[in-house]
Amino acid sequence: MTHVYSTPRAGSVPENPSRRVHQKSTLFCPRCGHEDSTDGDWVLTLRPETVEIHCPDCRTLLTARPHGLAAKERSDASR
């Protein structure tokens, strides 16, 4: 029988079972607490100039980001 043991790396923080570890790219719904990765089950609504990200559970709008020409114009203006 093979056993695999893992030992903490130098400088690493030991795991704490009472503390959840999240990926950096995790979104959280402030209204209902739903959480998932940025490419997870969020509902995307495409508008002419924005993409809206909504919670799949309570439909709260989390963010509206520039899309298409609006994103390009914003990028060009920042140069």
C-alpha positions as CSV (number, residue, x, y, z in Angstrom):
1,M,0.0,0.0,0.0
2,T,1.3,3.5,-0.9
3,H,0.9,6.4,1.5
4,V,1.2,10.0,0.4
5,Y,2.1,12.5,3.1
6,S,2.3,16.2,2.6
7,T,4.3,18.5,4.8
8,P,4.0,22.2,4.9
9,R,6.4,24.2,2.8
10,A,8.7,26.7,4.6
11,G,6.8,30.0,5.1
12,S,3.4,28.5,4.4
13,V,0.5,29.0,6.6
14,P,-1.0,25.9,8.2
15,E,-4.5,25.0,7.2
16,N,-7.2,26.0,9.6
17,P,-10.4,23.8,9.2
18,S,-12.6,26.6,10.6
19,R,-11.4,29.1,8.0
20,R,-12.4,28.7,4.4
21,V,-9.8,29.3,1.7
22,H,-11.0,31.2,-1.4
23,Q,-9.4,31.6,-4.7
24,K,-8.4,35.2,-5.6
25,S,-10.9,35.1,-8.5
26,T,-14.0,34.4,-6.3
27,L,-17.0,36.6,-6.5
28,F,-19.4,37.0,-3.6
29,C,-23.0,38.2,-3.6
30,P,-23.4,40.8,-0.9
31,R,-27.2,40.1,-0.6
32,C,-27.4,36.3,-0.3
33,G,-23.8,35.2,0.2
34,H,-23.6,33.1,-3.0
35,E,-20.0,32.6,-4.0
36,D,-18.3,31.1,-7.1
37,S,-15.3,31.7,-9.3
38,T,-15.4,34.5,-11.8
39,D,-16.1,32.1,-14.6
40,G,-18.7,30.2,-12.5
41,D,-22.4,30.2,-12.5
42,W,-23.0,33.9,-12.6
43,V,-25.7,35.2,-14.9
44,L,-24.3,37.5,-17.6
45,T,-26.5,40.1,-19.3
46,L,-25.1,41.7,-22.4
47,R,-26.1,45.3,-22.9
48,P,-25.0,47.5,-25.8
49,E,-22.2,49.1,-23.8
50,T,-21.8,46.9,-20.7
51,V,-21.9,43.3,-19.4
52,E,-23.8,42.9,-16.2
53,I,-23.0,40.2,-13.7
54,H,-25.9,39.0,-11.6
55,C,-26.2,36.5,-8.8
56,P,-27.9,33.2,-10.0
57,D,-29.7,32.8,-6.7
58,C,-31.2,36.3,-5.9
59,R,-30.5,38.1,-9.2
60,T,-28.7,41.0,-7.5
61,L,-26.5,43.0,-9.8
62,L,-22.9,42.6,-8.8
63,T,-21.2,44.8,-11.4
64,A,-21.6,46.2,-14.9
65,R,-18.4,46.3,-16.9
66,P,-17.7,48.1,-20.2
67,H,-18.2,46.0,-23.2
68,G,-17.5,46.3,-26.9
69,L,-17.0,49.9,-28.2
70,A,-17.4,51.3,-24.7
71,A,-14.4,49.2,-23.4
72,K,-12.3,50.2,-26.4
73,E,-13.1,53.9,-26.0
74,R,-12.3,53.7,-22.3
75,S,-9.0,52.0,-23.1
76,D,-8.1,54.6,-25.8
77,A,-8.9,57.4,-23.4
78,S,-6.6,56.1,-20.7
79,R,-3.6,56.2,-23.0
